[in-house]
Amino acid sequence: MSKAVEIKASDLNQAGEVFCPSPLAGMELWNSHPRVYINVSKHGEGKCPYCGTVYKLKEGEVVAHGH
């Protein structure tokens, strides 16, 4: 079953991405997969291709243009 993690716009890098595995999702090094970057700025959410974790912007969060 996939896990959903709400994030703030400030959690994104300059390209509008968040990385997984992430401490935001409560993941630990011993049970993690290779790091991947997931774009959240385009659609307000993105899903990790390895573990299925969905990273979603919290309601009301806005990604600044050019962020």
C-alpha positions as CSV (number, residue, x, y, z in Angstrom):
1,M,0.0,0.0,0.0
2,S,1.4,3.4,-0.9
3,K,2.1,6.0,1.6
4,A,1.2,9.7,1.2
5,V,3.3,12.5,2.5
6,E,2.2,16.1,2.6
7,I,5.0,18.6,1.9
8,K,5.4,22.4,1.9
9,A,6.6,24.3,-1.2
10,S,9.7,25.1,0.9
11,D,10.6,21.4,0.9
12,L,11.2,21.4,-2.8
13,N,14.5,22.1,-4.5
14,Q,14.9,24.8,-7.1
15,A,13.7,22.5,-9.9
16,G,10.4,21.9,-7.9
17,E,11.5,18.4,-6.9
18,V,11.6,16.4,-3.6
19,F,13.9,13.4,-3.2
20,C,12.9,9.9,-2.1
21,P,13.7,8.2,0.2
22,S,13.2,11.2,2.4
23,P,13.3,11.9,6.1
24,L,10.0,13.7,5.4
25,A,8.5,10.3,4.9
26,G,10.1,8.8,8.0
27,M,12.4,6.5,5.9
28,E,15.6,5.2,7.4
29,L,18.8,4.4,5.6
30,W,18.7,0.7,6.3
31,N,15.4,0.1,4.4
32,S,15.8,2.7,1.6
33,H,16.1,2.5,-2.1
34,P,18.4,4.5,-4.5
35,R,17.7,8.3,-4.3
36,V,15.4,9.6,-6.9
37,Y,14.0,13.1,-7.5
38,I,10.3,13.5,-8.0
39,N,8.8,16.6,-9.6
40,V,5.9,17.9,-7.5
41,S,5.7,21.5,-8.9
42,K,4.0,20.6,-12.2
43,H,1.0,18.7,-10.9
44,G,1.0,19.3,-7.1
45,E,2.1,15.7,-6.4
46,G,4.4,13.0,-7.6
47,K,4.9,9.3,-6.9
48,C,8.1,7.4,-6.2
49,P,8.7,4.7,-8.8
50,Y,10.5,2.5,-6.2
51,C,8.3,2.5,-3.1
52,G,5.1,4.2,-4.3
53,T,5.2,7.0,-1.8
54,V,3.2,9.9,-3.0
55,Y,4.5,13.4,-2.2
56,K,1.7,16.0,-2.3
57,L,1.7,19.7,-1.7
58,K,-0.3,20.7,1.4
59,E,-3.5,22.5,0.7
60,G,-2.9,26.2,0.1
61,E,0.8,25.7,-0.7
62,V,2.0,27.5,-3.9
63,V,5.2,26.9,-5.7
64,A,6.7,30.2,-6.7
65,H,7.3,30.7,-10.4
66,G,10.9,29.8,-11.2
67,H,11.2,27.8,-8.0
